[in-house]
Amino acid sequence: MTEKYAVNRSTFDQVILPVYAPAQFIPVKGRGSRVWDSEGKEYIDFSGGIAVTALGHCHPALVAALQQQSETLWHTSNVFTTEPALRLASKLIDATFADRVLFVNSGSEANEAAFKLARHYAITRHSPYKTKIIAFYNAFHGRTLFTVSVGGQAKYSDGFGPKPADIVHVPYNDLAAVKAVMDDSTCAVVMEPIQGEGGITPVDAEFLQGVRALCDQHQALLVFDEVQSGMGRTGKLFAYMHYGVTPDILTTAKALGGGFPISAMLTTEEIASVMQVGTHGTTYGGNPLACAVAEAALEVINTPQVLDGITQRHALYVAKLQQLAEKYGVFSDIRGMGLLIGAELSAAYQNKARDFLAAAAAHGVMILNAGPNVIRFAPSLVIEPQDIEEGMARFERAVQDVVNAA
Ligand SMILES: *Cc1c(COP(=O)(O)O)cnc(C)c1O
């Protein structure tokens, strides 16, 4: 490498599109739930790459799958199918309500496919006017123009010209509000079973059951965006499994490849049957490297050892956060499911989430926010309990710094 290409944090401001404000350090290596930066400083990772590295960094089973596939076959496109894609699809179908799977590369693309499928199904089976999508305020579904438009935060969808039409937003967990806009022109209700980016807000079971019944009554599809909540994050393989409510279409991404980009849209035989050769597609989706890694991740995550271990880890986080809330008055609410946990900042600390992130990094722990007022924890599902304790001790020192600076 020549001097000319030596990089440091300030290189970011010269070469990357200015849509992010990354932390001041540069991670260069990870093992399990520990990460090291370019200066050799060690961190405990409670961020999990935004709920992605569900088995920590460089899990041996994922490394082995990637190494083996990398010496076998990298890419064929979907003009030719591959064995890893067929195996992964079969295993996802066995583990869920679904009969059919489409692989794409990101959460946005899986949702884009889901929304197109919901519209296409309604138009094909029912009426060309059955196109209304009901979605929720504060929802996040991705960054393509369709997915930001279904998402419930105007700040992400404004400023890009005309938006896809016939999308209505109502308050989350408000069944009367859904009922008020639901009619036979509705093709789908789209929701996260726990809102992630919007502030870690779990769904009410009764609300979910009510929405399912309304969808059935009006022949609308129920679409669950499990991009963040899927693959064990909430303590079951998919969050819908907690509620006895089954969606018609489900998307998953983040943890699916444990850090290798891949996403999937799952649906039933009946709904899938409206799609034909050429109706939708992707060049990279179902890439054998990605599918081989995801297959290995699914094999590890979908076991009692991993899923049952999440309850105990959840309890460790919540107990410590409640302690911090009492001791320092920084949090007004602790909520979430499994290892997707949110701590809402109290009135005195409004809009200060980023201060907590910076202080945490200074003390050697990587955390996330979910909006300006919620601290989010989305660690590895197999994080060692002693890493939780050590990381939370570091986090407490960060909280002290923010409190002292206020
Ligand atoms: C992250 C996320 C997305 C978008 O996924 P990308 O891979 O960033 O496109 C969509 N929906 C939910 C619920 C998410 O958390």
The ligand as an SDF file (V2000), in Angstrom:
LIG
                    3D

 15 15  0  0  0  0  0  0  0  0999 V2000
  -32.7750   -1.9060    8.7100 C   0  0  0  0  0  0  0  0  0  0  0  0
  -34.2000   -2.0820    8.3790 C   0  0  0  0  0  0  0  0  0  0  0  0
  -34.6520   -2.0060    7.0420 C   0  0  0  0  0  0  0  0  0  0  0  0
  -33.7410   -1.6420    5.8950 C   0  0  0  0  0  0  0  0  0  0  0  0
  -32.7430   -2.5950    5.6770 O   0  0  0  0  0  0  0  0  0  0  0  0
  -31.4980   -2.2030    4.7200 P   0  0  0  0  0  0  0  0  0  0  0  0
  -30.6990   -3.4780    4.6980 O   0  0  0  0  0  0  0  0  0  0  0  0
  -30.7910   -1.0790    5.3860 O   0  0  0  0  0  0  0  0  0  0  0  0
  -32.0330   -1.8430    3.4020 O   0  0  0  0  0  0  0  0  0  0  0  0
  -35.9800   -2.2650    6.8040 C   0  0  0  0  0  0  0  0  0  0  0  0
  -36.8270   -2.5630    7.7950 N   0  0  0  0  0  0  0  0  0  0  0  0
  -36.4390   -2.6290    9.0830 C   0  0  0  0  0  0  0  0  0  0  0  0
  -37.4230   -2.9920   10.1420 C   0  0  0  0  0  0  0  0  0  0  0  0
  -35.1120   -2.3710    9.4130 C   0  0  0  0  0  0  0  0  0  0  0  0
  -34.7290   -2.4090   10.6920 O   0  0  0  0  0  0  0  0  0  0  0  0
  1  2  1  0
  2  3  1  0
  2 14  2  0
  3  4  1  0
  3 10  2  0
  4  5  1  0
  5  6  1  0
  6  7  2  0
  6  8  1  0
  6  9  1  0
 10 11  1  0
 11 12  2  0
 12 13  1  0
 12 14  1  0
 14 15  1  0
M  END
$$$$
